[in-house]
Amino acid sequence: MSSSAGAAYAVCAGLLLSLTLGLALLATGLRAQWLAGERAEFVAGQLNWQLSPAFAALARLDALPPGTDCGAQAQELAELVQRTSLVRFAAARGAGGVVCASRRGVVAEPFESGARLLPTGNGRMVPGLRLANAAGMLELDAGPLVAQLALAERESLKMSLQVGGEVLVASGEVRPLGAEPVGEASWLPSAPERIGVLAAPQWSALVWQALRTQWLALLLAAALGCGIAWGVRRGGGGRKATGWEIAEGIRQKEFFAHYQPIVTASNGECVGVEVLARWRHPVQGNVRSEVFIQTAIDAGLIVALTRYLLRRVAEELQQIVLPPGFMVGINISTEHLALPELLDDCRALVNLLRDKQAQLVLEISERAPLQEASGAQKVINGLRQMGVRLALDDFGAGYADKAYLSRWGFDYLKVEKGYVSALGQDSLKGNILDGLLLSSNEMGVQVIVKGVETQGQQSYLNVKGFEYLQGFYFGKPMTLNHFRQWLYSGIAESRGRPPGKTGGEG
């Protein structure tokens, strides 16, 4: 090859690489801006839902009985704090300019109407949010708000809550507004003051991500070949399933169950399983649940799929001896929980488990809250008479507060795995876990912590007093045969040798 030809090839390659890189940076930036706005709007909606009871309570402060000795008013304030989620302290102006507080020995600082953030320190273990008007003031625990920000934050996005000239970031720190990158803002519609969520792209991370991706252009042919080979092998398994395929899959009995162990934190003894749906597609092979579950919900097939899974599990568990008190958890949609037919759907499995001295636990995701008008309460009452228990799954990632938990009477809380992965890195989430354990003991609810992947996490949670754990450290989701071997061979007691790729996909 001549030097001129080599130079020409080099120039063409350089131009193509530069063009590709420029387009990648542009596309990455535009996507980051769009994602920031969407994420800010979503998180603002969640926080507005969490804070609405406090906003309403603030508006009712002027209705408190006046008095110069603070007797009746202090009692009213204490009751308001107890029944309003997130509120940890309240104060109100009484007759003659007297300031009354919800706790004895607490002197309210001078306050002005508006909203402001309260950093940690001065006796505060977690940051707070103060709301005040002419009648009084509420001080809120901002820990759950920080948790929402942390869960919503992505590698390429930075989330924060703006209140006045300050922002509360996902690490729990309170910083001046100018110290944080300007991003897309979405304001809480019910807030008495201007409170908003900021989602700002982390440009350095985006640039590095785009640059790192473009190095793969040097191996484009090989990557394309691997991609085609992978696509043929998977048969397009990553694409979204259709409603017709799911309906046909149910009819052809292509769906099956995987079982993931639930163990005690103290010694790793297996006390239950979570049942997870899998799909053996005739063309695509084994299909992950995230590919078909949402499609089944959108197509109105999630009830039919769950009914099939309940029957399948009842047939399979006839083959296995279970320890006394063993719990079998199955995910259920809020739509299904509102149908009286659910009692008959569960009956065969409930009877089988009762004969084995085990129990059925229906798991409802916190991301889709139960509605009182749905009729679910009547169905739940019937399930309880049958001996079925309820678990709130993905706790910490949705809408639930103490009032919600008390209203529906959950027996178990399954903590969202993001809290475990943050142990040792995020002290705020550790504090939230500690507070959850205390609250659950008060309500008589048992906690199952998901996402445990290391012995250190198990030891930490055991020392803290958590009773039940679930995660890859103990066992990945596996077929019934693999689970039976795992259970009977004593792997549950050894704890140090979690099965590797048992049961195919995890």
C-alpha positions in Angstrom: 0.0 0.0 0.0 1.4 3.4 -0.9 1.9 6.2 1.7 -0.7 8.3 0.0 -3.2 5.5 0.1 -2.4 4.9 3.7 -2.9 8.6 4.5 -6.2 8.6 2.7 -7.4 5.6 4.7 -6.2 7.3 7.9 -8.0 10.5 7.0 -11.2 8.7 6.1 -11.0 6.6 9.3 -10.3 9.7 11.4 -13.2 11.6 9.8 -15.6 8.7 10.3 -14.5 8.3 13.9 -14.9 12.0 14.6 -18.3 12.1 13.0 -19.4 9.0 15.0 -18.0 10.5 18.2 -19.7 13.8 17.6 -23.1 12.2 16.9 -22.7 10.0 19.9 -22.0 13.0 22.1 -25.0 14.8 20.7 -27.3 11.9 21.1 -26.0 11.2 24.6 -26.5 14.8 25.6 -30.1 15.0 24.2 -31.0 11.8 25.8 -29.6 13.0 29.1 -31.7 16.2 28.9 -34.8 14.2 28.1 -34.1 11.7 30.9 -33.5 14.4 33.4 -36.9 16.1 32.7 -38.7 12.8 32.8 -37.0 11.7 36.0 -37.5 15.0 37.7 -41.3 14.9 36.9 -41.6 11.3 38.2 -39.7 11.9 41.4 -41.7 15.1 42.0 -44.9 13.1 41.8 -43.6 10.6 44.3 -42.4 13.2 46.8 -45.6 15.2 46.4 -47.5 12.0 47.4 -45.3 11.5 50.4 -45.5 15.1 51.6 -49.2 15.7 51.0 -50.3 14.7 54.6 -47.8 17.2 56.0 -48.9 19.9 53.6 -52.5 19.4 54.7 -51.5 19.3 58.4 -49.8 22.7 58.1 -52.9 24.2 56.7 -54.9 23.1 59.7 -52.6 24.5 62.4 -54.7 27.7 62.7 -57.6 25.6 63.8 -55.8 24.5 67.0 -57.3 25.8 70.3 -55.6 29.0 71.6 -54.2 29.2 75.1 -51.5 30.9 77.0 -50.3 27.9 79.0 -49.9 25.6 75.9 -51.7 22.7 77.7 -54.4 21.8 75.2 -52.4 23.1 72.2 -49.3 21.0 73.1 -51.5 17.9 73.3 -53.1 18.6 69.9 -49.6 19.2 68.4 -48.3 15.9 69.8 -51.3 14.0 68.3 -50.8 15.7 65.0 -47.1 14.6 64.9 -48.1 11.0 65.8 -50.7 10.7 63.0 -49.0 12.6 60.2 -46.3 10.7 58.3 -42.8 12.2 58.2 -43.6 14.9 60.8 -41.3 14.7 63.8 -41.9 18.0 65.5 -44.6 20.7 65.5 -45.0 24.2 67.0 -47.8 26.8 66.9 -48.3 30.4 68.0 -50.8 30.6 70.8 -52.5 33.6 72.4 -50.3 36.5 73.4 -47.4 35.4 71.2 -46.7 32.2 73.2 -45.0 29.5 71.1 -46.2 26.0 72.0 -44.4 22.8 70.9 -45.3 19.1 70.5 -42.6 18.0 73.0 -41.9 19.2 76.5 -38.5 20.6 77.0 -38.3 21.6 73.3 -38.1 25.3 72.7 -39.1 26.2 69.2 -36.6 28.4 67.3 -38.0 31.6 65.9 -39.6 30.7 62.6 -40.9 32.6 59.6 -43.4 31.6 57.0 -42.0 29.5 54.2 -40.0 26.4 53.7 -36.3 25.6 54.5 -34.0 22.6 54.7 -32.4 21.6 58.0 -29.0 19.9 57.7 -27.8 17.2 60.1 -26.3 18.4 63.4 -27.7 20.1 66.5 -29.2 16.8 67.6 -30.5 15.9 64.1 -29.3 12.5 62.9 -30.9 13.0 59.5 -31.7 16.1 57.5 -35.1 17.8 57.9 -37.6 20.0 56.1 -39.3 22.8 57.9 -42.7 24.2 56.7 -44.1 27.2 58.4 -47.0 29.7 58.0 -48.6 32.4 60.1 -50.1 29.8 62.5 -47.2 27.6 63.2 -44.5 25.2 61.9 -43.9 21.6 61.1 -40.5 19.9 61.0 -40.3 16.8 58.8 -37.9 13.9 58.7 -36.2 14.2 55.3 -34.6 10.7 55.4 -37.3 9.1 53.2 -37.0 12.0 50.8 -33.3 11.4 50.5 -33.9 7.7 50.0 -36.2 8.5 47.1 -33.6 10.8 45.5 -30.9 8.1 45.9 -33.1 5.4 44.3 -33.9 7.7 41.4 -30.3 8.8 40.8 -28.6 7.2 37.8 -24.9 7.1 36.7 -25.6 9.9 34.3 -28.0 11.9 36.5 -27.8 13.8 39.8 -31.0 14.2 41.8 -31.7 16.9 44.4 -34.6 18.6 46.2 -34.7 22.4 45.9 -36.2 24.4 48.7 -35.6 28.1 48.5 -31.9 28.8 47.9 -30.7 25.4 49.0 -30.8 21.9 47.8 -30.9 18.5 49.5 -28.8 16.0 47.5 -29.0 12.2 47.4 -26.1 11.8 49.9 -28.2 13.6 52.5 -26.2 16.9 52.5 -27.8 20.3 52.3 -25.9 22.6 49.9 -26.4 26.1 48.4 -28.3 26.1 45.2 -25.3 27.5 43.2 -23.1 24.7 44.3 -25.1 22.1 42.3 -25.3 21.8 38.5 -28.4 23.4 37.0 -30.8 20.8 35.7 -34.4 20.1 34.7 -36.8 21.1 37.5 -40.3 19.8 38.3 -42.2 21.5 41.1 -44.4 19.8 43.7 -48.0 20.9 42.9 -49.4 20.6 46.4 -46.6 22.3 48.2 -47.5 25.5 50.1 -44.1 26.9 49.1 -41.9 26.5 46.0 -40.4 23.1 46.4 -39.0 21.2 43.4 -37.0 18.3 42.2 -33.8 18.9 40.1 -32.4 16.3 37.8 -29.1 17.4 36.3 -27.0 15.5 33.8 -23.5 14.6 35.0 -21.7 15.8 31.9 -18.3 14.4 32.8 -19.9 10.9 33.2 -21.8 11.3 29.9 -18.7 12.4 27.9 -16.6 9.5 29.4 -19.4 7.1 28.6 -19.6 8.2 25.0 -15.8 8.2 24.5 -15.6 4.7 26.1 -18.3 3.4 23.8 -16.6 4.7 20.6 -13.4 2.7 21.2 -15.6 -0.3 20.2 -15.7 1.1 16.7 -12.2 -0.3 16.2 -13.7 -3.8 16.6 -16.9 -3.1 14.8 -16.8 -6.1 12.5 -16.0 -8.5 15.4 -18.6 -7.0 17.6 -21.2 -7.1 14.8 -20.4 -10.8 14.2 -20.7 -11.5 17.9 -23.9 -9.6 18.1 -25.5 -11.5 15.2 -24.3 -14.8 16.7 -25.8 -13.8 20.1 -29.0 -12.7 18.4 -29.4 -16.0 16.6 -28.7 -17.9 19.7 -31.1 -16.0 21.8 -33.6 -15.8 18.9 -34.4 -12.2 19.7 -35.0 -13.0 23.3 -34.3 -9.4 24.3 -37.2 -8.0 22.3 -40.5 -7.2 24.0 -43.0 -10.0 23.9 -46.5 -9.6 22.5 -49.8 -10.2 24.2 -50.6 -12.9 21.7 -47.4 -14.8 22.4 -48.0 -14.7 26.2 -51.6 -16.0 25.8 -50.3 -18.8 23.5 -47.5 -19.5 26.0 -50.0 -19.9 28.8 -52.1 -22.3 26.6 -49.0 -24.3 25.6 -47.7 -24.4 29.3 -44.4 -22.7 28.3 -44.2 -20.8 31.6 -42.5 -22.4 34.6 -41.4 -21.5 38.1 -38.0 -20.7 39.7 -37.5 -20.7 43.4 -35.2 -18.4 45.3 -34.5 -19.2 49.0 -35.3 -17.0 52.0 -33.1 -17.8 55.0 -32.5 -16.7 58.6 -29.9 -14.1 59.1 -28.4 -15.9 62.1 -27.5 -19.3 60.6 -28.7 -19.3 57.0 -31.5 -21.9 57.6 -33.9 -21.9 54.7 -37.4 -20.9 55.9 -39.1 -20.1 52.6 -38.9 -19.3 48.9 -40.0 -16.6 46.5 -41.6 -18.1 43.3 -40.4 -16.3 40.2 -42.0 -16.8 36.7 -39.9 -17.9 33.8 -40.8 -18.5 30.1 -39.3 -21.2 27.9 -40.2 -19.7 24.5 -40.2 -22.2 21.6 -38.1 -19.9 19.4 -36.3 -17.5 21.8 -35.4 -20.0 24.5 -35.5 -18.9 28.1 -37.0 -15.4 28.4 -36.3 -13.1 31.3 -39.3 -12.0 33.4 -38.7 -8.2 32.7 -39.4 -8.9 29.0 -42.9 -10.3 29.5 -44.3 -9.3 32.9 -45.1 -5.7 32.0 -46.5 -6.8 28.6 -48.7 -9.3 30.4 -50.0 -6.4 32.7 -50.6 -4.1 29.7 -52.4 -6.9 27.8 -54.6 -7.8 30.7 -53.1 -11.2 31.0 -51.3 -10.9 34.3 -54.2 -12.5 36.2 -54.3 -15.5 33.8 -50.5 -15.9 34.1 -50.7 -15.8 37.9 -53.5 -18.3 38.0 -51.4 -20.7 35.8 -48.4 -20.2 38.0 -50.4 -20.9 41.2 -51.6 -24.2 39.6 -48.1 -25.1 38.4 -46.5 -24.5 41.8 -49.2 -26.5 43.6 -48.4 -29.4 41.3 -44.6 -29.1 41.7 -44.6 -28.7 45.5 -46.4 -32.1 45.9 -43.0 -33.6 45.1 -41.0 -32.0 48.0 -40.9 -32.2 51.8 -40.9 -28.8 53.3 -39.8 -27.8 56.8 -42.6 -26.8 59.2 -43.6 -23.2 59.0 -42.1 -22.9 55.5 -43.4 -19.9 53.5 -44.0 -19.8 49.8 -44.1 -16.3 48.4 -45.8 -15.6 45.0 -46.1 -12.1 43.5 -49.7 -10.9 42.9 -51.0 -7.9 41.1 -53.2 -5.3 42.8 -55.8 -6.1 40.0 -55.8 -9.8 40.9 -56.0 -9.0 44.6 -59.3 -7.2 44.1 -61.0 -10.2 42.4 -63.1 -12.5 44.6 -62.0 -15.3 42.3 -58.5 -15.1 43.9 -59.8 -17.2 46.8 -60.5 -20.1 44.5 -57.3 -19.5 42.6 -55.3 -20.0 45.8 -57.3 -22.8 47.3 -55.4 -25.8 45.9 -52.0 -24.4 46.8 -53.2 -23.3 50.3 -54.6 -26.8 51.0 -51.4 -28.4 49.9 -49.2 -26.2 52.0 -51.5 -26.6 55.0 -51.0 -30.4 54.8 -47.2 -29.7 54.7 -47.4 -27.3 57.7 -46.4 -24.5 55.3 -48.1 -21.2 54.4 -48.7 -19.1 51.3 -47.5 -15.5 51.2 -48.9 -13.2 48.5 -46.4 -10.4 47.6 -47.8 -7.0 46.5 -45.3 -4.5 45.1 -45.1 -1.1 46.8 -44.8 0.5 43.4 -48.5 -0.2 42.7 -50.5 0.9 45.8 -53.7 -0.8 46.8 -56.9 1.4 46.6 -59.6 1.2 49.2 -62.3 1.5 46.5 -61.0 -1.6 44.6 -62.7 -4.1 46.9 -59.3 -5.7 47.8 -60.0 -5.4 51.6 -62.9 -7.9 51.4 -60.7 -10.4 49.4 -57.8 -9.9 51.8 -60.2 -10.8 54.7 -61.1 -14.0 52.9 -57.5 -14.9 52.3 -56.6 -14.4 55.9 -59.4 -16.8 56.9 -57.7 -19.3 54.7 -54.4 -18.7 56.4 -52.8 -16.7 53.6 -50.3 -14.0 54.6 -49.4 -10.7 52.8 -46.0 -9.2 52.1 -45.3 -5.7 50.8 -42.5 -6.2 48.2 -40.0 -3.6 47.0 -40.5 -1.7 50.2 -38.6 1.7 50.1 -39.1 2.2 46.4 -42.8 3.4 46.4 -45.6 5.0 48.3 -46.1 3.2 51.6 -46.1 5.0 55.0 -47.2 3.8 58.4 -50.8 4.5 57.8 -50.7 2.5 54.6 -49.1 -0.5 56.3 -51.5 -0.4 59.2 -54.6 -0.1 56.9 -53.8 -3.2 54.9 -52.2 -5.2 57.7 -49.1 -6.6 56.0 -47.3 -9.5 57.7 -43.9 -9.0 56.0 -42.0 -6.1 54.5 -39.5 -7.1 51.8 -36.9 -4.3 51.6 -35.8 -3.0 48.2 -32.3 -4.4 47.4 -30.9 -0.9 46.8 -30.6 -0.4 50.5 -28.4 -3.5 50.9 -26.0 -2.5 48.1 -25.5 0.9 49.7 -24.3 -0.6 53.1 -20.9 0.7 53.9 -21.2 3.4 51.3 -24.3 5.4 52.4 -24.6 5.8 56.2 -28.0 7.5 55.7 -29.5 4.4 54.1 -28.1 2.4 57.0 -29.9 4.7 59.4 -33.1 4.3 57.5 -32.7 0.5 57.7 -32.3 0.8 61.5 -35.4 2.9 61.7 -37.3 0.5 59.6 -36.5 -2.4 62.0 -37.6 -0.3 65.0 -40.9 0.7 63.3 -41.6 -2.9 62.1 -41.2 -4.3 65.6 -43.7 -1.7 66.9 -46.2 -2.7 64.2 -45.6 -6.4 64.6 -44.4 -6.8 61.0 -41.5 -9.1 60.0 -38.8 -7.8 57.6 -37.2 -9.7 54.8 -34.1 -7.9 53.4 -33.5 -8.7 49.7 -30.3 -8.4 47.6 -27.8 -9.9 50.0 -24.7 -10.8 48.0 -21.8 -11.0 50.5 -21.0 -12.5 53.9 -20.3 -9.0 55.2 -23.8 -7.9 54.4 -25.2 -10.9 56.1 -23.1 -10.3 59.2 -24.1 -6.6 59.3 -27.8 -7.3 59.0 -27.6 -10.2 61.5 -25.9 -7.9 64.1 -28.5 -5.2 63.5 -31.3 -7.7 64.3 -32.8 -8.4 61.0 -34.3 -11.9 61.0 -34.8 -13.0 57.3 -32.6 -12.4 54.3 -32.8 -13.2 50.5 -30.2 -12.8 47.8 -27.6 -14.4 45.5 -25.2 -15.1 48.5 -27.6 -17.8 49.7 -29.0 -19.0 46.4 -30.1 -17.7 42.9 -33.5 -18.5 41.5 -33.5 -22.2 40.5 -35.7 -24.9 39.2 -37.5 -27.2 41.7 -35.1 -30.1 41.2 -32.1 -27.8 41.9 -33.8 -26.3 44.9 -34.6 -29.7 46.3 -31.0 -30.8 46.0 -29.8 -27.5 47.5 -32.2 -27.8 50.4 -31.7 -31.5 51.2 -27.9 -31.4 50.8 -27.5 -28.9 53.6 -26.2 -26.0 51.5 -28.6 -23.7 53.3 -26.8 -24.4 56.6 -23.3 -23.9 55.1 -24.0 -20.4 54.0 -20.5 -20.0 52.6 -21.0 -21.7 49.3 -24.0 -20.2 47.4 -24.9 -22.2 44.3 -23.3 -20.7 41.2 -25.6 -20.8 38.1 -28.1 -23.2 39.5 -31.3 -23.5 37.6 -30.1 -21.7 34.4 -30.7 -18.0 34.3 -30.8 -16.0 37.5 
